[in-house]
């Protein structure tokens, strides 16, 4: 029975990826806010011990314990004045299931207003935010499902746009083998209102991933295939958008994380060199019941992102 369920999950991935296609707006939804997730290059679809998994796979909340809460902040490319923040939490209700909520916010800064003749007008700001409410429960032993409802709002000076979306996810856990398999489809929906007359599509993202904790080493490895819905020509090309990560427990209080993003490596290449683009590194420390996390993500010659976060469980 377990094998059939996992096989059905894989078949579903292939079928859906055949009938879906790339989307284009609210791209901030693709940015990793959590420093732990970012250090692992976003290979989080199979995660099951962090409330920030709500941004990657709502099924992952089912294995959480207590009421975990997390807050994250991102300094986005120095000098541009762009900042991101994220919040997530989860709580189980006996006999009903586990609920979670998340907020992802980005501010692009303040801008000098100009009319078509270059004369000064009112200054303005630009920002976007997504509010998420998620629910998860079990389908069978070690087999979980989850779903998010998502409201997205974007403002540009005095105009704005909004959208509604859902995320769907599955996760299967092999406790004896220390393996998690996750599958999710993110941002299924459409705009309620648009900036202009033409409504744009959301950044649909289909993911499947696996994580494995080694039995005799304090190490968990992550692998995720992302944007499987994108039509890049040959079917095999869809698997080139992958990320990998590794998390080392150096001690009871210290964690070291590494990640590689194959797509970022290609996108950030300038001329013949990409520098360290696509590579990520992070550390985590557990102090008095609080998790403090930091991540550095290189975009090569373009710049870098620095993320910090704090989380705890009540």
N, C-alpha and C positions, 0 to 999 in steps of 0.2 A: 504493500500500500504506500509506503513512503516513497519508493522509487517512482511509482506511477504519478504521485503528486508533483514531484520535482520535474519529471518528464513533461507533464502537462504545463507546468510553468514555463519551461523552455520553449515548447511548441507555441504557447500563447505569445511569447516574445517575438518569435519569427513571424507569426501571422500578422500581429499588429504593426510590426516594423515594415511590412510590405504595403500596408494601406495608409500609412501616415507620412507626413512630409515636414520639412523644416519650416519654422515659424520665425517671426522677426522683431516684435516689439516688447517693451518692458524687459530689456536685456539685463537689468540689475538683478533679476530673479536668478540668474546663473552665477552670480558672484558668491563665493564662499565667505560667509560672515564669521563663522566659528573658527577660532585659531586652531583648534585641534583638527577639525575637518580639513582646513586649508593646508596644514602641515602634511596631511596625508593626500594632498592634491585632490580633495573632494571625493575620495574613494569611500563613500559613506553609505551607500545603499544597503549594505549588509550589516551596518552598525546596530547594536542593540543595548548600549549602556550609556547613552548620552541623549538628553532631551532635544539637542540640536538635530537629531536624526529626523525630526518632523519636516525639515527642509529638504530631505533627500528621499525618505521612504516612511510614510506614516505607519506602516506595519511594524517598524522597528521600535515603536514606543511600548509595545506589549511586554517586553522583557525588562522594562525599567522598574525600579523599586522605590518605594516611598514617594516623596514629592520633590523631584529634582528641579532646580531652577538655574538658568544660565543667562549671563549677559555678556555681549561681545562688542568690540569696537574696532573699526578698521580705518587706518590712515591710508588713503588711496592716492598713490603716486605723489610724492612730495611737491609742493608748490602749486598744485592745482586747486586746492581748497575744497576737495571732494572728501566727504566723510560718510561712513556707513556705521550703522549700529544694529544689533540684533538681540532679541529676547526670546526665550523659550521656557516652558515649564510643562509639567505633566502630573496627573493625579489619577489614581485608580479608584473607581466606585464599585464596591463589592456587589456582584450580581448584575452589573450593567456593563462594565468594561472600562478601559482606560481612555481618558481624554487628555488632550494636549492643546496648547496654544502657542503661537509664535508670531513675532513681529520682525519684519525686515525693512529697514529705512535707509534711504540714501539722500544726501543733500549735495547738490552740485555747486553750491556757493551762491554769492550775490553778484549781479551783473549791472553794468551801467546801461541805462535805457537810452536808445537813440532812435530818432525817426528816420525816414527815408532820405532826409537831407543832411543827416549827421548831427542834428540839433539834440541837445540833452532832453530826455524825458524822464519819467519816473523809473528809479532803479527797481530791479525785480530779482526774485530768487527762483530756483528750479529744484524740485524734489519729488521723490516717489516713495511709496510705502505699500507694504502688503501685510494684511492681517489674516492670520490663519487659525482655524479651529479644527482639530483632528480627533478622530476616534479610532480605536483599535480593539480587536478581540481575536479569539482563536477559532480556527476552522477545524482543527484536529490537534492531537498531541504534537507539540513542537512546530505546528504550522499556523501562521498568523496572517491576518489581513488588516488593512488600515485604509482610511480615507480622510482627506482634508477638504474643507471648504475654504476658499481663499477670495478675499476682496482686495483689489489692487487699485490704487489711486495715484495719479501723476498730475503735477501742476507745473505750468510754465507761464510765469508772469500772471496774467489775469485769465488764462484759459486752462482747461484741465481735461483729463480723460479718466475713465474708470473701467474696470472689468471684473468679471466673476469667473472663477476657475475652480477645478477640483484636482486633487492628486490621488492616485490609487496605488496601493502597494501590497506586495506579498513578501513573506519571509519564512524560510524554513531553517530550523536549527538542528544540527546533528550534535547533541551534547557529548556523546562518547568520543566522537572524532574532533571535537572542538572546532566545528565548521559552521558558518552561517552563509546562507544563500539568500540574496535579496533581489527583488524586481519591482520597479516602479515606473509609472507614467506620470509626469509632472506637467502642470499648467494646461489641462484640458478645459477649454472654455472660450470665451470671446468678450469683446468690449461691449460695455453698456453705452458708453459715449466715447467720442474720439475728438482729437484736436481739430481735425478737418472733416471734410465730408466723407472721406473714405476710411472705413474702419480697418484696422490692422489686426493681424493674427498674433497670438501669444507664443512665447518661446517653448513650444512643446518639446519635451525631453524624455525619451524612453531609456531606462537604464537597467542593467543587470550586473550583479557583482557577487563576489565571494570573499570571505575572510577566513583565515585559518590561524588559530593559536597553536604554536608549536608545543609539543608535550614536554620536552625536556629543556626548553629555552624560554626565557621571559620575553617572548617576541610574538606579535600578531602581524600577519601579512594581509594586505588588502589588494584587490583587483576589481576594477569597475570599467564596464564598457558603456559609454554615454552617447547620447544623440543617435541611438540606433534607428530612429525614425527618419533621419536625414537621408535624402536620395543623392548619393555622390557618384552615381554611375553603376559600377559593379557592386554586387551585393557584399562582397568581401571588404570593400572600402569602408563600409559602415562600422567595421570593428577597429578602424585606425584611430578613432577618438577614444582612447583608453587612458586610465590613470592607475598608478600603482602606489602603494604606501606601505610603510613599516613602522611599527610602534614598539619601542624597547622599554621594558620596565627595568631601569638601571638599579632601582632600590624601591623600598616601600613608599618613598616620597618623591622620587624623581623619574620622569619619563622623557625619552628622546624620540622624535618623530621625523620621518623623511618621506618625501613624496615626489612623484614625477608625473607631469601632465604632457602627454604626447602632442595634443592639439596646440597647447600654448607654445610648445617648443617650435612648432612649425609656423604659427601665426606671428610670433615675435621675432622671427629671423629678419635681420636687416643686412642686405647684401649677401655675403658669404658666411656670416657668423651670426650665431644666436646667443653667444655668451652663456649665461646660466639660465636663460629663459626656460621656464617649465619646471625648474627644480624648486623644491620647498623644504624648509627645515623648521622644526619647532621644538619647544621644551614645555614640560608641564611639571608643576610641583604641588604636592598635597600638604597643606599646612593647616592644622587645627580644624580639619574637616572641610576645608575650602580648597578647590582646585583652581590654581592660577596657571593660565596658559598663554604662550606667546608663539607666533608664527611669522616667518619671513618668507615671502614669495617673490622670486625674481622674474621680471619681465625683460631681461636682457638689457639692451641699450635704452629701452624705453623708461625703465625705472623699476621700482619695487613696491610691494605692499607690506605693511606691518600691521599685525593684528594682536590684540590682547583680549583676554576674557577671564571671567571668574564664574564659578559654579559651585553649588553645594546641594545637599539633599536634606530636606526637613522630614 
